[in-house]
Amino acid sequence: MEAQRAGRPLRVGAVTLLPVERAVIRSGAGDAGCWLGALKAPVAVVVCDAGGVRALGPDSAALALDALVAETPGLADVLAGI
């Protein structure tokens, strides 16, 4: 299972930071037993300030906000509430 989601917004003064993360969960079973593995990795941070709303990747490169919203369930709702 792989899912992308918006994290909890963090407000610092007049700036709101919203992390977007990807979670991957894998499992399997065989004759010797079963296994479960999980990974959580950053996808982006959305910055909301007086300059507007923008998305930055883990390498600080600009990302297309509309594409990020389309790929992240619930992100549009979180942004509407900020």
PLY file of the C-alpha trace (Angstrom):
ply
format ascii 1.0
element vertex 82
property float x
property float y
property float z
element edge 81
property int vertex1
property int vertex2
end_header
0.00 0.00 0.00
1.25 3.45 -0.86
-0.48 6.70 0.13
0.30 10.37 -0.08
-1.20 12.69 2.50
-1.10 16.17 3.93
0.36 16.45 7.41
-0.65 18.80 10.20
-0.20 22.52 9.37
2.41 24.39 11.42
1.93 28.12 11.93
5.00 30.25 12.63
4.07 33.92 12.87
2.39 34.88 9.59
3.65 31.77 7.78
1.90 28.41 7.62
3.89 25.33 6.62
2.07 22.22 5.50
4.09 19.02 5.04
3.08 16.47 2.41
4.39 12.95 2.94
4.26 9.55 1.30
3.76 6.41 3.37
4.54 2.97 1.99
3.57 -0.23 3.81
4.61 -3.64 2.50
3.94 -7.08 3.92
4.38 -10.66 2.95
4.18 -14.19 4.22
5.89 -17.43 3.43
6.91 -20.77 4.89
9.39 -19.11 7.27
6.93 -16.57 8.66
5.72 -13.13 7.76
7.19 -9.66 7.50
5.98 -6.07 7.59
7.87 -2.97 6.54
6.97 0.72 6.48
8.56 3.87 5.13
7.52 7.50 5.44
9.22 10.04 3.17
8.78 13.77 2.52
7.17 14.76 -0.77
6.82 18.52 -0.38
6.15 21.41 1.94
3.44 23.92 1.07
4.27 27.45 2.21
1.41 29.89 2.81
2.44 33.48 3.54
1.88 37.06 2.38
3.52 36.14 -0.93
0.88 33.49 -1.65
0.82 29.72 -1.62
3.65 27.68 -3.14
5.01 24.14 -2.95
8.64 23.14 -2.54
10.13 19.68 -2.93
12.58 18.04 -0.52
15.42 19.59 -2.53
13.82 23.09 -2.21
12.90 23.14 -5.91
9.54 24.68 -6.80
6.73 22.19 -7.50
3.48 22.72 -9.39
0.91 23.27 -6.63
-2.05 22.20 -8.76
-0.35 18.88 -9.59
0.44 18.30 -5.91
-3.20 19.00 -4.98
-4.36 16.54 -7.64
-2.01 13.81 -6.31
-2.73 14.32 -2.60
-6.19 13.38 -1.31
-7.58 16.01 1.05
-4.89 18.62 0.37
-7.36 21.01 -1.27
-9.59 20.85 1.82
-6.67 21.52 4.18
-5.53 24.48 2.08
-9.07 25.88 2.01
-9.06 25.89 5.83
-5.80 27.82 6.16
0 1
1 2
2 3
3 4
4 5
5 6
6 7
7 8
8 9
9 10
10 11
11 12
12 13
13 14
14 15
15 16
16 17
17 18
18 19
19 20
20 21
21 22
22 23
23 24
24 25
25 26
26 27
27 28
28 29
29 30
30 31
31 32
32 33
33 34
34 35
35 36
36 37
37 38
38 39
39 40
40 41
41 42
42 43
43 44
44 45
45 46
46 47
47 48
48 49
49 50
50 51
51 52
52 53
53 54
54 55
55 56
56 57
57 58
58 59
59 60
60 61
61 62
62 63
63 64
64 65
65 66
66 67
67 68
68 69
69 70
70 71
71 72
72 73
73 74
74 75
75 76
76 77
77 78
78 79
79 80
80 81
